[in-house]
Amino acid sequence: MTNNDRSNIVPISATKGDRDYNYIEERKQNFIGRRIVEARKRNGLSLAGFSRLLKTYGIDITAAGINKWEFGGSVPSAYQLLTICSALHIEDGLDYFSSNGHRPELNDAGLRKLSEYKADLIASGKYKPQVPPESVIRYIDKPVSRLPASAGTGAFLDEDSFEMVSFPESEVPTNAEFGLLVSGDSMEPVYHDGQIVWVQKCKSLVLGEVGIFIYDGCGYIKVYGEQMPGDDDREAFTDSAGNVHMQPVMISYNKAYEPRPISPNASFQIAGRVVR
């Protein structure tokens, strides 16, 4: 920083005016201690009673310890001050403990009436603050396969290998019935190794849909496709009336992997469609 740069800096004290805080003076006057005394007495509490009240908030302090606060022998921590604000119904929060932050608009009698009115409003139950829906996270349990559905070479998809896992409800599609862990890179760049995909059970797919397949004992996540069977497989895909049926094909998004036609001599099952 150059000397010219320093000329542009405005001293903090010049920006605060009468809001300046003087730690030495505040401590000398024991301002925090005196405020604690005022708030305690306003709530009709003895030192022993205040000690018992603070214990319900998790602060284990004796009457003698509170007395040290009030006479300036020690100072509460920030967490203890926040607790005192709650326990003694101090509406101004930490500003109450600053000489230039506390500007009471009501005397003690007015503050008591305000506290009574607040208690009546709370007791009525009509004025509870509404929690925004987005701040409430709801969880849902869904079965997830402990063994990966392969996006590459294939892995066995065992029906008994599922366990229940909790997820934020917003992350699970409403029509999802179970989750599977992707393994491999053949479905890049859409599905990644280690990603959980959500699956809806079904027995058939439309061309171009991503599905979960069990082929020859292995589980796969692939795009469903069809092709006319080649000469070697044509007979197996021809029915008794002479109609030639399309041969299923598992297709990868990653072009490094060739489409994989389904052999008529191997077991093949559609387990579901990927819904996310």
C-alpha positions in Angstrom: 0.0 0.0 0.0 1.4 3.5 -0.9 1.2 6.7 1.1 -1.3 8.0 -1.4 -3.5 4.9 -0.8 -3.5 5.6 2.9 -5.0 9.1 2.3 -8.2 7.4 1.2 -8.7 5.5 4.4 -11.4 6.9 6.8 -10.7 6.3 10.5 -13.2 4.0 12.0 -14.0 6.5 14.8 -15.0 9.1 12.1 -17.6 6.8 10.7 -19.3 5.8 14.0 -19.9 9.1 15.6 -21.6 8.7 19.0 -21.6 4.9 18.5 -18.0 4.6 19.5 -17.4 1.9 22.1 -14.8 2.5 24.8 -13.9 -0.8 26.4 -11.7 0.7 29.1 -14.5 3.1 30.2 -17.2 0.5 30.0 -15.2 -2.0 32.1 -14.3 0.7 34.6 -17.9 1.6 35.1 -18.8 -2.1 35.3 -21.6 -1.5 32.8 -22.3 -5.2 32.1 -22.5 -6.1 35.8 -24.9 -3.2 36.5 -27.2 -4.2 33.6 -27.3 -7.8 34.9 -28.3 -6.5 38.4 -31.1 -4.4 36.8 -32.4 -7.2 34.6 -32.3 -9.8 37.5 -34.2 -7.6 39.9 -36.7 -6.6 37.2 -37.5 -10.3 36.9 -37.8 -10.6 40.7 -34.9 -13.0 41.1 -32.5 -13.4 44.0 -29.0 -14.4 43.3 -29.8 -18.0 44.3 -32.9 -18.0 42.1 -31.0 -16.6 39.1 -28.4 -19.4 39.7 -31.1 -22.0 39.6 -32.6 -20.5 36.5 -29.3 -20.4 34.6 -28.7 -24.1 35.5 -31.9 -24.9 33.4 -30.1 -23.4 30.4 -26.9 -25.4 31.0 -24.9 -22.7 32.9 -23.6 -24.1 36.2 -22.8 -21.0 38.2 -23.3 -20.4 41.9 -24.9 -17.3 43.5 -21.4 -16.2 44.4 -20.3 -16.5 40.8 -23.2 -14.3 39.7 -22.3 -11.8 42.4 -18.8 -11.5 40.9 -20.4 -10.7 37.5 -22.6 -8.0 39.0 -19.7 -6.4 40.9 -17.3 -6.6 38.0 -15.0 -9.2 39.5 -15.5 -11.3 36.3 -17.3 -11.0 33.1 -19.7 -13.5 31.4 -18.6 -15.0 28.1 -20.5 -14.1 24.9 -22.5 -17.4 25.2 -23.4 -16.7 28.8 -24.5 -13.2 27.9 -26.8 -14.6 25.2 -28.2 -17.0 27.7 -28.8 -14.2 30.2 -30.7 -12.3 27.5 -33.0 -15.3 26.9 -33.4 -16.2 30.6 -34.2 -12.6 31.7 -36.3 -11.7 28.6 -33.9 -9.0 27.4 -35.4 -7.9 24.1 -32.5 -5.7 23.1 -30.1 -8.6 23.1 -26.4 -7.8 23.5 -27.1 -4.1 22.9 -28.5 -4.0 26.4 -25.0 -4.4 27.8 -23.5 -1.5 25.9 -23.9 2.1 27.2 -24.3 3.5 23.7 -26.4 0.6 22.5 -29.2 0.6 25.1 -31.7 3.3 24.6 -34.8 2.2 26.7 -38.1 3.6 25.5 -40.0 2.3 28.5 -39.4 2.4 32.2 -39.5 -0.7 34.4 -43.3 -0.6 34.8 -43.7 -0.3 31.0 -41.3 -3.2 30.4 -43.3 -5.4 32.8 -46.5 -4.6 30.9 -44.8 -5.3 27.6 -43.6 -8.6 29.0 -47.1 -9.5 30.2 -48.6 -8.6 26.9 -46.1 -10.7 25.0 -46.8 -13.7 27.3 -50.6 -13.3 26.5 -49.9 -13.3 22.8 -47.7 -16.4 23.0 -50.3 -18.2 25.2 -53.0 -17.5 22.6 -51.1 -19.5 20.0 -52.3 -17.2 17.2 -49.0 -15.5 16.6 -46.5 -18.3 16.2 -43.9 -17.5 13.5 -44.3 -19.7 10.4 -41.3 -21.7 9.4 -40.6 -21.3 5.7 -41.3 -24.7 4.0 -37.9 -24.6 2.3 -36.1 -24.5 5.6 -37.7 -27.8 6.8 -35.8 -30.8 5.3 -37.9 -33.9 5.2 -36.2 -37.3 4.8 -37.4 -40.4 3.1 -36.0 -44.0 3.3 -35.3 -45.8 0.1 -33.6 -49.1 -0.7 -30.3 -48.7 -2.4 -28.2 -51.5 -3.8 -24.9 -52.1 -2.1 -23.6 -53.7 -5.3 -23.1 -51.4 -8.3 -25.1 -51.5 -11.5 -22.3 -51.5 -14.0 -21.9 -48.7 -16.5 -19.0 -50.7 -18.0 -18.2 -54.4 -17.7 -21.2 -55.5 -15.6 -21.7 -56.6 -12.0 -24.2 -58.9 -10.4 -27.4 -57.2 -9.3 -28.6 -59.2 -6.3 -32.1 -58.5 -5.0 -30.9 -59.3 -1.5 -28.1 -56.7 -1.6 -30.3 -53.7 -0.9 -30.2 -51.6 2.3 -32.4 -48.7 3.5 -30.8 -45.3 3.3 -32.3 -41.9 4.3 -32.3 -39.1 1.7 -33.7 -35.6 1.6 -37.2 -36.0 0.1 -36.5 -33.3 -2.5 -33.6 -35.4 -3.9 -35.7 -38.5 -4.6 -38.2 -38.5 -7.6 -41.7 -39.4 -6.5 -41.8 -42.4 -8.9 -38.5 -43.8 -7.8 -38.6 -47.2 -6.1 -35.0 -47.9 -5.4 -31.5 -46.6 -6.0 -28.4 -48.1 -7.6 -24.8 -47.2 -7.5 -23.2 -46.6 -10.9 -19.8 -48.3 -11.6 -17.6 -47.5 -14.6 -17.6 -44.8 -17.3 -19.6 -46.2 -20.2 -22.5 -43.9 -19.5 -20.4 -40.7 -19.3 -20.9 -37.8 -19.5 -24.5 -38.2 -18.2 -24.0 -40.8 -15.4 -20.8 -41.0 -13.5 -18.9 -43.6 -11.5 -20.1 -43.6 -7.9 -23.3 -41.8 -8.7 -26.7 -43.1 -7.3 -29.4 -43.3 -9.9 -33.1 -43.6 -9.1 -35.1 -46.4 -10.7 -38.7 -47.2 -11.2 -39.5 -50.9 -11.6 -40.8 -51.9 -15.1 -40.6 -54.8 -17.5 -40.5 -52.9 -20.8 -38.9 -49.7 -22.1 -39.4 -47.3 -24.9 -36.5 -46.9 -27.4 -34.0 -44.4 -26.1 -34.9 -44.8 -22.4 -32.2 -45.5 -19.9 -32.8 -48.7 -18.0 -31.4 -51.2 -15.6 -30.9 -54.6 -17.2 -29.9 -58.0 -15.9 -28.1 -59.7 -18.7 -26.5 -63.1 -18.2 -26.4 -62.6 -14.4 -24.9 -59.1 -14.5 -26.5 -55.8 -13.8 -26.2 -52.9 -16.3 -27.3 -49.3 -16.7 -27.7 -48.6 -20.5 -29.8 -47.0 -23.1 -32.4 -49.4 -24.5 -32.2 -49.9 -28.3 -33.3 -52.4 -30.9 -31.9 -53.6 -34.2 -32.8 -56.1 -36.9 -31.1 -59.4 -35.9 -28.2 -60.5 -37.9 -28.0 -63.8 -39.9 -26.7 -65.7 -36.9 -29.6 -64.6 -34.6 -32.4 -64.2 -37.1 -33.9 -67.7 -36.6 -34.0 -67.2 -32.8 -36.0 -63.9 -33.3 -38.4 -65.4 -35.8 -41.8 -66.6 -34.5 -43.8 -69.6 -35.8 -45.7 -67.3 -38.2 -42.4 -66.2 -39.8 -42.4 -62.7 -38.3 -38.9 -61.4 -37.4 -38.8 -59.5 -34.1 -36.3 -56.8 -33.2 -33.3 -57.8 -31.2 -32.7 -55.7 -28.0 -29.5 -53.8 -27.8 -27.8 -52.1 -24.8 -26.2 -48.8 -25.8 -23.7 -46.7 -23.9 -23.5 -42.9 -24.0 -19.7 -43.2 -24.0 -18.8 -43.8 -27.7 -15.7 -45.7 -26.7 -18.1 -48.6 -25.9 -19.8 -50.5 -28.8 -23.5 -51.3 -28.7 -24.1 -54.7 -27.1 -26.8 -56.8 -28.8 -28.6 -59.3 -26.6 -27.8 -62.9 -27.4 -30.9 -65.1 -27.7 -29.0 -67.8 -25.8 -28.5 -65.7 -22.6 -31.0 -64.6 -19.9 -32.1 -61.0 -20.3 -34.4 -59.0 -18.1 -35.5 -55.4 -17.8 -35.4 -54.5 -14.1 -36.5 -50.8 -14.4 -36.2 -47.4 -16.0 -33.9 -44.7 -14.6 -36.0 -41.7 -13.6 -33.0 -39.5 -12.5 
